[in-house]
Amino acid sequence: MKKKCPECGDNIIGRIDKVFCSDSCRNTYNNQLNKDHKNLIRNINNRLRKNYRILDELNPKEKIRIDKYRLTAKGFDFDHFTSTYTTKAGKVYYFVYNQGYLPLEDDYYALVKRGV
């Protein structure tokens, strides 16, 4: 009995352990399998990616103080972050992966990078 391609249903010719009839079918199948089925997940990932790029661009030297206007002018969204860190003194750092920010007085923020 010949094996059938799970994507298009054609007969598979070649090695005995071959799963797809072509690279195109393999790519199409895996793209469908791995795609985000919910727009919510895709939108959150895009927002996190944008926030990360903004923090990385504005903080080239590991630590900097910056005003809120510069962050918001670039489209930074303060509602999306990946983790928080609370110091012993009670200060809360918000992180987007290894890029973080700490709210300061007078609408300023300290941007920091966590070691990888």
C-alpha positions as CSV (number, residue, x, y, z in Angstrom):
1,M,0.0,0.0,0.0
2,K,1.4,3.4,-1.0
3,K,1.7,6.2,1.5
4,K,-0.3,9.4,0.8
5,C,0.9,12.9,1.4
6,P,-1.0,14.3,4.4
7,E,-1.3,17.7,2.7
8,C,-2.4,17.0,-0.9
9,G,-3.2,13.3,-0.9
10,D,-0.8,12.4,-3.7
11,N,1.3,9.2,-3.6
12,I,4.7,9.6,-1.9
13,I,7.6,8.4,-4.0
14,G,11.1,8.0,-2.6
15,R,12.5,7.1,0.8
16,I,10.5,4.8,3.0
17,D,10.4,7.3,5.9
18,K,9.4,10.2,3.7
19,V,6.2,11.9,5.0
20,F,5.3,14.5,2.3
21,C,5.4,14.4,-1.5
22,S,7.3,17.7,-1.8
23,D,8.9,20.5,0.2
24,S,6.0,22.7,-0.8
25,C,3.5,20.3,0.8
26,R,5.7,20.0,3.9
27,N,5.9,23.8,4.3
28,T,2.2,24.3,3.7
29,Y,1.3,21.6,6.2
30,N,3.7,23.0,8.9
31,N,2.6,26.6,8.3
32,Q,-1.0,25.6,8.8
33,L,-0.2,23.5,11.9
34,N,1.9,26.2,13.5
35,K,-0.1,29.4,12.7
36,D,-1.7,31.4,15.4
37,H,-5.4,30.5,15.3
38,K,-6.3,33.5,17.3
39,N,-5.7,37.1,16.3
40,L,-5.4,37.9,20.0
41,I,-2.2,35.9,20.3
42,R,-0.7,37.3,17.1
43,N,-1.6,40.9,18.2
44,I,0.0,40.5,21.6
45,N,3.1,39.0,20.2
46,N,3.4,41.9,17.7
47,R,2.9,44.4,20.5
48,L,5.6,42.7,22.7
49,R,7.9,42.7,19.7
50,K,7.3,46.4,19.1
51,N,7.8,47.3,22.7
52,Y,11.1,45.3,22.8
53,R,12.4,47.1,19.7
54,I,11.6,50.5,21.2
55,L,13.3,49.7,24.5
56,D,16.3,48.2,22.7
57,E,16.6,51.3,20.4
58,L,16.3,53.8,23.3
59,N,18.6,52.0,25.7
60,P,21.9,51.2,23.9
61,K,24.1,51.4,27.0
62,E,22.4,49.0,29.5
63,K,20.8,51.8,31.6
64,I,19.3,55.2,30.8
65,R,16.8,57.7,32.1
66,I,14.1,58.8,29.6
67,D,10.9,60.7,29.7
68,K,7.5,59.1,29.0
69,Y,6.9,61.3,25.9
70,R,9.8,59.7,24.0
71,L,8.4,56.2,24.7
72,T,4.8,57.1,23.8
73,A,5.9,59.0,20.7
74,K,7.5,55.8,19.3
75,G,4.2,53.8,20.1
76,F,5.3,52.1,23.3
77,D,2.4,50.3,25.0
78,F,2.8,50.2,28.8
79,D,0.1,47.5,29.1
80,H,2.2,44.8,27.4
81,F,5.2,43.3,29.2
82,T,6.4,39.8,29.9
83,S,7.4,39.9,33.6
84,T,7.8,42.1,36.6
85,Y,10.6,42.3,39.2
86,T,10.0,43.8,42.7
87,T,13.1,45.0,44.6
88,K,13.5,44.7,48.3
89,A,12.7,48.4,48.5
90,G,9.3,47.7,46.8
91,K,10.1,49.2,43.4
92,V,8.5,47.4,40.5
93,Y,10.5,46.9,37.2
94,Y,8.5,45.9,34.1
95,F,10.3,43.7,31.6
96,V,9.8,42.9,28.0
97,Y,12.0,39.8,27.8
98,N,15.4,41.2,29.0
99,Q,14.6,44.9,28.4
100,G,13.0,46.6,31.4
101,Y,11.7,49.9,32.7
102,L,11.1,51.4,36.1
103,P,8.6,54.2,36.5
104,L,10.2,57.2,38.2
105,E,8.9,60.6,39.3
106,D,7.6,63.3,37.0
107,D,6.8,60.9,34.1
108,Y,10.3,59.6,33.7
109,Y,11.5,56.0,33.3
110,A,14.7,54.2,34.0
111,L,15.4,51.8,31.1
112,V,17.6,48.8,32.0
113,K,18.8,45.5,30.5
114,R,18.8,42.3,32.4
115,G,21.8,40.0,31.8
116,V,21.2,37.1,29.5
